[in-house]
Amino acid sequence: MTKEVTACSTARETLGCELAAEVLRSSGRLRLRATGASMLPAVWPGDVLSVCSRSATQALPGDIILFARQGRLFAHRVVERTLCQDRIQWVTRGDTVEGNDAPVSSHQLLGRVTAIERGSRQLTPHQSLASHLASWILSRSDLATRLLLRFSRFFTTTFHHRGTEAQRKRN
């Protein structure tokens, strides 16, 4: 049973990856919901990423790029842009991950994240000093990451619930 579920979800991820790549190729733009926690605190699970393919090859350190690898999509921050055998490669890393990813080639690169939507707010994907410090702490502590995610769910649920109650009372 477990193997069937794994195979099914892998096929679904691969199909989703191919569909996202096709949308970016045809329209140049894509919006997708983040699911992982490797980019905390810049990108939270549930955030909606706006991705543009047109300027992706110009991505520099500090930018967040979307790339496909092994049938999955990754949105990680560029830490280095290198030239290898006359081809540009991007070295990336999730903000809460200590080690770098394998270099991203131009055929794996899908786009550059241009905006992050969190609820009703639109954020830029640039990393502030405070965000950089938080990322450094989270990359060294799984416990801190789990606590941050747990408390964020609590606060989101609590404040969203209070906000909808207040809105109902006004109406």
trRosetta pair geometry for C-beta under 8 A, 3 or more apart (Angstrom, degrees):
i j d omega theta_ij theta_ji phi_ij phi_ji
1 4 5.9 -57 -154 33 32 111
1 5 6.6 29 154 -16 66 106
2 5 5.8 -57 -150 38 34 110
2 6 6.2 32 154 -18 68 108
3 6 5.7 -55 -145 39 31 112
3 7 6.1 30 157 -18 66 108
4 7 5.8 -55 -145 39 28 109
4 8 6.1 29 155 -20 64 109
5 8 5.7 -56 -146 38 28 112
5 9 6.2 21 158 -14 65 108
6 9 6.0 -57 -143 40 27 104
6 10 6.1 28 156 -19 64 109
7 10 5.7 -55 -145 37 29 112
7 11 6.3 29 155 -18 64 106
8 11 5.8 -55 -149 36 29 110
8 12 6.3 29 152 -19 63 108
9 12 5.4 -52 -145 38 35 115
9 13 6.3 39 153 -22 66 102
10 13 5.7 -50 -146 35 31 112
10 14 6.4 32 153 -19 63 106
10 71 6.5 57 -178 108 79 148
11 14 5.7 -54 -147 37 31 113
11 15 6.3 31 154 -18 64 106
12 15 5.8 -54 -147 38 30 111
12 16 6.3 31 154 -18 64 108
13 16 5.7 -57 -148 39 30 112
13 17 6.2 34 153 -23 65 107
13 71 5.5 88 107 138 97 98
13 72 5.4 -14 164 -94 127 75
14 17 5.6 -52 -148 34 30 115
14 18 6.4 29 154 -16 64 105
14 71 3.5 -40 -94 -152 87 117
14 72 7.8 -49 -77 -54 55 51
15 18 5.8 -55 -148 38 31 110
15 19 6.2 32 153 -20 65 107
16 19 5.6 -54 -145 37 31 113
16 20 6.3 33 156 -20 65 105
16 73 7.4 -88 116 -11 100 118
17 20 5.9 -53 -148 35 28 111
17 21 6.4 28 154 -17 62 107
17 68 5.1 115 -174 -132 115 116
17 71 5.4 175 26 -171 151 46
17 72 6.1 -120 -75 -107 136 10
17 73 5.3 -176 -110 -45 87 86
18 21 5.7 -54 -148 37 31 112
18 22 6.3 32 154 -19 65 107
19 22 5.7 -55 -148 36 31 112
19 23 6.4 32 154 -20 65 104
20 23 5.8 -53 -148 35 31 111
20 24 6.4 29 154 -15 64 107
20 30 5.8 80 -159 -159 82 156
20 32 6.4 4 -119 -68 127 144
20 66 7.9 -107 151 156 131 136
20 68 7.7 162 79 -77 114 116
20 73 6.0 3 64 -78 161 141
20 110 6.9 21 127 -168 102 157
21 24 5.8 -57 -150 39 30 110
21 25 6.3 31 153 -20 65 107
21 68 6.0 -25 -68 -36 123 149
21 110 5.6 -106 -107 -117 75 118
22 25 5.6 -53 -145 36 32 112
22 26 6.2 18 161 -10 66 111
23 26 6.2 -64 -142 44 26 101
23 27 5.8 -24 177 26 67 112
23 29 7.9 -66 146 86 95 46
23 30 5.0 103 107 -96 119 107
24 27 7.1 -72 -119 57 18 76
24 28 6.7 44 -168 -126 54 15
24 29 7.3 -179 -118 42 61 7
24 30 5.0 -50 -72 -25 86 126
24 51 6.7 -45 -102 112 119 116
24 53 4.4 120 176 -54 101 131
24 66 8.0 -164 -82 88 154 132
24 110 5.2 97 60 179 171 95
24 111 5.3 -131 -142 -42 137 124
25 53 7.1 -163 -78 -165 36 178
27 30 7.4 126 73 -61 113 69
28 52 6.4 11 157 -156 82 71
28 53 5.1 -124 -145 45 55 99
28 54 5.3 27 -159 -45 117 97
29 50 7.2 -19 -163 -171 98 86
29 51 7.0 147 -157 82 49 58
29 52 5.7 -16 -101 -103 73 66
29 53 7.4 -124 -60 4 32 85
30 50 7.7 157 84 -156 45 44
30 51 4.6 -16 64 61 92 107
30 53 7.8 62 -1 -37 103 98
30 66 7.7 -103 72 72 128 168
30 110 7.9 -26 28 148 146 119
30 111 6.6 166 32 18 110 161
31 48 5.6 14 -179 174 103 108
31 49 6.9 168 -151 81 54 46
31 50 5.4 -20 -99 -100 83 64
31 51 7.3 176 -84 17 31 78
31 117 8.0 11 -152 13 117 129
32 48 7.1 170 87 -152 22 66
32 49 5.7 -17 63 55 74 94
32 51 6.9 0 16 -2 101 122
32 66 7.9 105 40 -124 132 147
32 73 7.3 -18 121 117 164 163
33 46 6.5 -23 -168 -144 106 29
33 47 7.2 152 -151 81 60 36
33 48 5.5 -37 -93 -97 64 69
33 49 7.7 159 -104 12 14 79
34 39 7.1 -84 -156 47 145 128
34 43 5.1 177 -103 165 172 114
34 44 7.0 128 83 86 132 34
34 45 5.9 -129 111 -120 89 36
34 46 6.8 -33 67 33 82 23
34 47 4.7 10 26 59 122 86
34 48 7.6 -148 -2 -83 80 19
34 49 5.8 86 -50 -26 97 110
34 75 6.6 -83 -107 43 104 137
35 45 5.7 27 -163 -138 28 92
36 39 7.2 88 93 7 94 87
36 45 6.6 -166 70 -88 9 93
36 94 7.7 -75 121 -125 129 142
37 40 5.2 -2 -175 -27 77 117
37 44 7.8 4 -118 -145 70 50
37 45 5.9 -38 -71 -39 75 106
37 96 6.7 -31 135 47 80 150
37 145 6.2 111 143 -178 135 117
37 149 6.2 -44 -113 -77 142 131
38 76 7.0 -38 119 -98 124 94
38 94 3.0 -56 161 -154 107 152
38 95 7.0 130 146 38 59 64
38 96 5.6 -147 -156 52 41 94
38 97 5.4 3 -155 -34 102 112
39 42 5.3 -75 160 67 93 98
39 43 3.7 15 103 47 129 108
39 64 7.2 52 -138 -128 140 132
39 75 6.4 -30 -46 99 153 93
39 76 6.8 -151 -80 -110 105 51
39 77 7.2 134 -126 -28 98 95
39 94 5.5 -103 -65 -154 60 83
39 95 5.0 77 -147 14 47 107
39 96 7.1 -123 -61 5 8 93
40 43 7.1 -93 -72 68 37 54
40 44 6.4 60 -104 -97 81 63
40 95 6.4 -146 66 81 40 116
40 96 5.1 22 53 -39 90 135
40 134 7.6 -97 138 133 83 109
40 135 7.2 164 100 -105 60 72
40 138 5.6 -122 93 169 112 169
40 145 6.5 137 56 -134 151 92
40 148 6.6 121 176 108 147 143
40 149 7.6 -88 -90 -66 153 90
41 44 7.2 4 -156 -67 54 90
41 95 7.5 -100 21 113 45 147
41 131 5.6 -131 68 -137 101 84
41 134 4.9 -7 2 113 126 141
41 135 6.8 -123 14 -64 75 74
41 138 7.3 153 -35 -21 81 151
41 148 7.4 -103 -87 177 100 146
42 64 7.3 -179 130 -65 141 139
42 77 7.6 80 45 -61 161 122
42 95 5.6 132 13 -30 114 160
42 116 7.3 -175 159 -47 75 168
42 125 6.6 64 174 -155 121 64
42 127 5.9 -56 -83 -96 131 85
42 131 5.7 78 -70 -176 83 135
42 135 7.3 6 -17 -73 99 122
43 47 5.2 -132 -158 54 72 147
43 49 6.9 4 -131 -76 130 112
43 64 7.3 117 -36 -139 132 162
43 75 6.6 1 39 103 179 126
43 95 7.8 144 26 11 86 128
43 113 8.0 -59 -78 -167 135 167
43 116 6.0 -133 -102 -126 82 138
43 125 7.7 6 -60 -127 103 92
44 47 5.0 111 56 -31 70 109
44 118 6.4 69 37 -117 118 119
44 152 6.9 -141 -143 161 137 158
45 149 7.5 39 18 -133 121 112
46 118 7.9 78 103 -131 91 73
47 116 5.2 -6 174 -171 131 98
47 117 6.4 153 -169 73 72 51
47 118 5.1 -33 -112 -84 95 81
48 116 7.4 144 74 -163 49 48
48 117 4.1 -12 59 56 101 110
49 64 7.9 -108 -142 116 128 133
49 66 7.2 142 126 -71 142 123
49 75 5.9 -121 -105 -109 172 166
49 113 5.0 -60 -166 -128 112 112
49 115 7.6 153 -159 84 46 52
49 116 6.0 -18 -104 -106 64 70
49 117 7.9 -145 -64 21 21 77
50 113 6.9 105 71 -159 52 64
50 114 5.1 -62 101 63 101 90
50 115 4.1 17 37 53 124 94
50 116 7.6 -132 16 -65 81 29
50 117 7.2 80 -29 -20 98 99
51 66 4.9 -13 -127 0 143 144
51 75 7.8 -120 -84 -105 121 118
51 110 6.9 15 162 114 142 102
51 111 3.9 98 167 100 103 138
51 112 6.8 154 -153 72 70 28
51 113 5.6 -42 -95 -94 74 54
51 114 7.0 146 -117 7 20 85
52 55 6.2 26 110 30 116 89
52 56 7.2 -168 102 -52 65 84
52 111 5.5 164 78 -166 26 115
52 112 5.9 -27 63 60 81 81
52 114 5.0 39 -1 -27 114 132
53 56 5.4 -36 -156 -17 45 126
53 110 6.4 -72 -104 162 99 55
53 111 4.2 -73 -81 -92 59 97
53 112 7.9 144 -105 12 22 69
55 58 4.9 -51 -177 39 81 118
55 59 7.6 120 130 -55 77 66
55 112 5.8 -56 88 27 85 139
56 59 5.8 -13 -172 -31 48 111
56 65 6.3 97 -154 -136 93 106
56 66 8.0 -74 -122 47 127 78
56 109 5.3 156 148 155 126 114
56 110 7.0 -147 -125 99 162 29
56 111 4.8 -113 -78 -131 128 31
56 112 4.6 -176 -104 -26 63 88
57 88 6.7 104 -165 71 89 148
57 106 6.4 24 -110 -129 104 106
57 109 6.9 119 -83 108 64 152
58 112 7.8 -48 64 -41 76 152
59 63 4.4 -138 -154 83 87 145
59 65 5.0 11 -130 -71 168 120
59 78 5.3 155 147 -41 109 153
59 81 7.0 167 98 -87 73 124
59 90 6.1 7 90 -103 122 145
59 109 7.6 -157 15 -148 136 134
59 112 5.1 -179 -83 -96 107 118
60 63 5.6 97 54 -7 55 115
60 78 6.4 162 118 95 21 143
60 81 6.0 -68 -126 -19 50 139
61 78 5.1 -128 -104 114 37 93
61 79 5.8 32 -131 -163 99 21
61 80 6.1 19 -82 -79 112 31
61 81 6.5 -124 -39 -11 77 90
62 77 6.9 -28 -149 -168 17 106
62 78 6.7 -29 32 67 33 91
62 126 6.6 12 166 -134 108 75
62 127 6.4 -133 -149 24 81 103
63 77 7.1 156 87 -149 32 64
63 78 5.0 17 60 20 80 120
63 112 5.6 -32 172 -150 128 113
63 113 7.5 161 176 47 77 79
63 125 7.1 58 -152 104 52 125
64 75 5.6 36 167 172 110 91
64 76 6.8 -163 -147 109 77 15
64 77 5.2 -45 -93 -90 71 62
64 78 7.5 -155 -91 -6 21 77
64 112 7.1 118 81 -166 54 64
64 113 4.0 -19 89 36 108 127
64 125 4.6 -107 16 176 120 139
65 75 7.1 -164 94 -143 31 58
65 76 7.0 -21 57 64 73 61
65 78 5.9 62 -7 -51 112 101
65 90 6.2 41 25 120 157 164
65 92 6.5 -112 49 -91 105 136
65 104 6.9 180 97 89 139 166
65 109 6.1 -41 174 -139 133 94
65 110 7.8 140 169 50 85 67
65 111 7.0 173 -157 95 70 37
65 112 5.4 -43 -105 -104 72 61
65 113 7.0 -144 -89 -4 18 82
66 73 6.2 -8 -169 -170 97 104
66 74 7.2 161 -150 83 50 44
66 75 5.0 -21 -94 -94 74 83
66 109 7.9 100 81 -164 53 55
66 110 4.6 -58 104 69 96 109
66 111 4.8 6 46 59 112 81
66 112 7.4 -151 11 -78 81 14
66 113 6.4 110 -36 -54 94 84
67 73 7.4 155 82 -152 32 58
67 74 5.5 -20 63 61 80 93
67 76 7.6 -45 27 30 106 95
67 90 7.8 -171 -55 68 144 124
67 92 7.3 -176 15 1 135 157
67 104 4.7 -93 -106 -141 168 133
67 108 4.6 41 -170 139 110 94
67 109 5.2 -43 -101 -101 99 43
67 110 5.8 170 -105 5 35 87
68 71 7.6 11 -176 -108 98 10
68 72 7.1 161 -151 80 62 34
68 73 5.8 -35 -97 -96 69 61
68 74 7.7 161 -95 17 22 78
68 108 5.6 -144 61 -159 65 71
68 110 5.9 82 -20 -44 94 120
69 72 6.2 -29 71 62 65 82
69 74 6.2 -7 24 2 109 123
69 102 7.8 142 -139 59 151 111
69 104 7.7 -99 -59 -112 120 87
69 108 5.9 28 -72 -152 81 130
73 110 7.4 -38 -131 17 99 154
74 92 7.5 136 125 107 124 148
74 94 8.0 -97 -168 -68 107 97
74 101 7.2 130 139 -109 160 160
75 113 5.9 69 -158 -53 120 132
76 92 3.9 103 101 159 118 122
76 93 5.9 177 176 76 122 13
76 94 5.1 -79 -119 -70 103 56
76 97 8.0 -37 -132 33 122 132
76 101 6.1 114 75 -13 168 139
77 92 6.2 149 76 -154 36 82
77 93 6.2 -34 64 65 87 66
77 94 7.4 109 16 -127 87 19
77 95 5.9 70 -3 -65 132 81
77 127 7.0 21 -121 -38 149 134
78 81 6.3 17 178 -58 128 87
78 90 5.0 -66 -122 -167 105 114
78 91 7.2 94 -159 69 63 51
78 92 5.6 -50 -95 -96 44 79
79 91 5.3 -63 65 104 90 95
79 92 6.4 138 5 -126 86 24
79 93 5.2 23 -25 11 133 109
79 100 6.3 -112 48 -110 141 109
80 90 7.4 156 85 -160 52 49
80 91 4.0 10 56 45 98 118
80 100 7.9 -16 22 -128 112 144
81 88 6.4 -12 -176 -165 96 102
81 89 7.5 164 -158 83 51 44
81 90 5.6 -21 -106 -106 71 71
81 91 7.6 -142 -69 19 26 76
82 88 7.4 145 80 -155 41 53
82 89 5.1 -20 66 63 91 92
82 90 7.8 169 22 -89 73 23
82 91 6.5 50 -6 -21 113 104
82 103 6.9 -68 47 -124 121 134
83 86 6.9 5 -179 -113 101 20
83 87 7.1 147 -156 69 60 30
83 88 6.1 -35 -99 -95 64 55
83 89 7.6 157 -100 18 16 79
84 87 5.9 -36 71 65 70 83
84 89 5.2 4 16 -1 118 127
84 103 7.2 65 0 140 149 169
87 105 7.0 5 144 -146 132 90
87 106 6.5 -118 -173 -5 104 116
88 106 6.2 79 67 -62 89 108
89 103 4.0 20 165 174 130 126
89 104 6.3 150 -167 67 73 46
89 105 5.8 -34 -111 -95 89 52
89 106 7.8 -98 -90 -33 51 70
90 103 6.7 142 67 -161 35 73
90 104 4.5 -23 63 56 92 106
90 109 6.8 89 17 -86 129 122
91 100 5.2 -10 177 -168 105 136
91 101 7.1 167 -167 62 57 73
91 103 5.4 -47 -83 -101 69 75
91 104 7.6 179 -82 11 21 81
92 100 7.0 130 76 -161 32 80
92 101 4.7 -7 73 36 85 123
92 104 5.8 33 -6 -17 117 124
93 97 5.5 -147 -177 78 84 103
93 99 7.0 -161 -125 111 112 33
93 100 4.8 -75 -71 -111 107 55
93 101 6.1 -171 -85 -8 48 81
94 97 3.8 75 60 1 98 117
94 101 7.8 89 -18 -45 75 108
95 127 7.2 171 -112 -108 127 133
95 131 7.7 -46 -161 158 148 94
95 135 3.9 -84 169 -134 100 129
95 138 7.4 38 120 72 89 125
95 139 7.2 -124 140 -59 49 110
96 135 5.8 -121 -73 -152 59 71
96 138 4.1 -58 -123 118 108 112
96 139 4.8 -170 -166 -76 43 67
96 145 6.0 95 -172 -98 148 127
97 139 6.0 -57 33 -129 6 102
98 139 5.0 135 -66 167 66 111
98 140 7.1 84 -77 -78 112 64
101 104 7.0 33 104 -46 124 92
104 108 5.0 -126 -162 86 80 123
104 109 5.7 99 147 -68 116 85
105 108 5.0 92 54 9 74 102
105 109 7.2 -129 99 -14 39 90
106 109 5.5 -47 -144 25 37 119
113 116 6.9 31 167 -62 122 85
113 125 4.7 111 107 -74 111 160
114 125 7.2 -130 -154 0 6 121
115 122 5.6 -19 -171 -169 122 97
115 123 7.0 135 -168 70 67 46
115 124 6.8 -51 -114 -104 61 44
115 125 7.1 -133 -100 -30 14 93
116 122 7.5 139 74 -164 47 49
116 123 4.3 -32 70 69 99 100
116 124 7.4 18 21 109 93 3
116 125 5.7 118 -26 -79 109 77
117 121 7.1 157 -154 84 53 49
117 122 5.7 -24 -100 -103 72 65
117 123 7.5 175 -85 19 22 79
118 121 5.2 -17 67 65 83 101
118 123 6.1 21 7 -7 109 123
127 131 4.9 -137 -159 94 72 123
127 132 5.3 92 152 -65 115 86
127 135 7.3 -27 -149 -12 129 145
128 131 4.5 96 51 9 78 104
128 132 6.8 -135 95 -7 41 87
129 132 5.5 -52 -147 34 31 115
129 133 6.5 32 153 -18 63 104
130 133 5.8 -53 -150 36 32 111
130 134 6.4 31 152 -17 65 106
131 134 5.6 -53 -145 38 33 111
131 135 6.2 38 153 -23 65 105
132 135 5.7 -52 -148 34 30 114
132 136 6.5 34 151 -23 62 103
133 136 5.6 -51 -151 30 32 114
133 137 6.7 30 152 -15 64 103
134 137 5.8 -55 -151 37 34 110
134 138 6.1 28 154 -15 68 110
135 138 5.7 -58 -142 43 30 108
135 139 6.1 33 158 -25 66 107
136 139 5.9 -54 -147 31 26 111
136 140 6.9 8 158 -5 58 111
137 140 6.3 -77 -159 43 29 101
137 141 6.2 -25 164 23 69 117
137 144 5.7 -97 142 138 97 167
138 141 6.5 -84 -131 57 28 81
138 144 5.5 -132 -104 102 58 114
138 145 4.9 93 -157 -78 95 89
138 148 6.8 -39 -104 7 117 153
140 144 7.9 32 76 26 68 134
141 144 3.7 63 100 7 123 110
141 145 6.6 167 101 -11 68 81
142 145 5.5 -55 -152 37 37 114
142 146 6.2 37 152 -19 69 105
143 146 5.8 -54 -146 37 31 109
143 147 6.2 29 156 -17 65 108
144 147 5.8 -56 -145 39 29 110
144 148 6.2 33 155 -22 64 107
145 148 5.8 -54 -147 35 28 112
145 149 6.4 25 156 -14 63 107
146 149 5.9 -58 -149 39 30 109
146 150 6.2 28 155 -19 66 110
147 150 5.7 -57 -144 39 31 111
147 151 6.1 22 161 -12 67 109
148 151 6.2 -59 -142 42 25 103
148 152 6.1 27 158 -22 63 110
149 152 5.8 -54 -142 35 27 112
149 153 6.6 29 158 -19 62 103
150 153 6.0 -56 -156 32 29 109
150 154 6.6 28 149 -18 63 107
151 154 5.4 -53 -149 36 38 115
151 155 6.2 32 156 -14 70 106
152 155 5.9 -55 -143 42 31 105
152 156 5.9 33 157 -21 66 110
153 156 5.8 -54 -140 39 27 111
153 157 6.1 25 160 -16 63 110
154 157 6.1 -61 -148 39 23 106
154 158 6.0 19 158 -16 63 114
155 158 5.7 -56 -138 41 29 110
155 159 5.8 14 169 -6 67 113
156 159 6.5 -61 -137 45 21 98
156 160 5.8 20 163 -18 61 116
157 160 6.0 -58 -138 40 22 109
157 161 6.1 23 160 -20 61 111
158 161 5.9 -61 -150 35 23 110
158 162 6.4 18 155 -14 62 108
159 162 5.6 -51 -143 39 35 111
159 163 6.1 39 155 -23 65 106
160 163 5.6 -55 -147 36 29 114
160 164 6.4 24 157 -16 65 106
161 164 6.1 -56 -147 37 28 105
161 165 6.5 30 153 -19 63 106
162 165 5.7 -55 -149 36 32 113
162 166 6.3 30 155 -17 66 106
163 166 5.9 -55 -148 37 30 109
163 167 6.3 30 154 -20 64 108
164 167 5.5 -51 -144 37 34 114
164 168 6.4 39 154 -22 64 103
165 168 5.8 -54 -151 34 30 111
165 169 6.5 31 152 -20 64 104
166 169 5.7 -52 -149 33 34 113
166 170 6.6 34 152 -19 64 104
167 170 5.8 -53 -152 34 33 112
167 171 6.6 23 154 -13 66 106
168 171 5.9 -60 -147 40 33 103
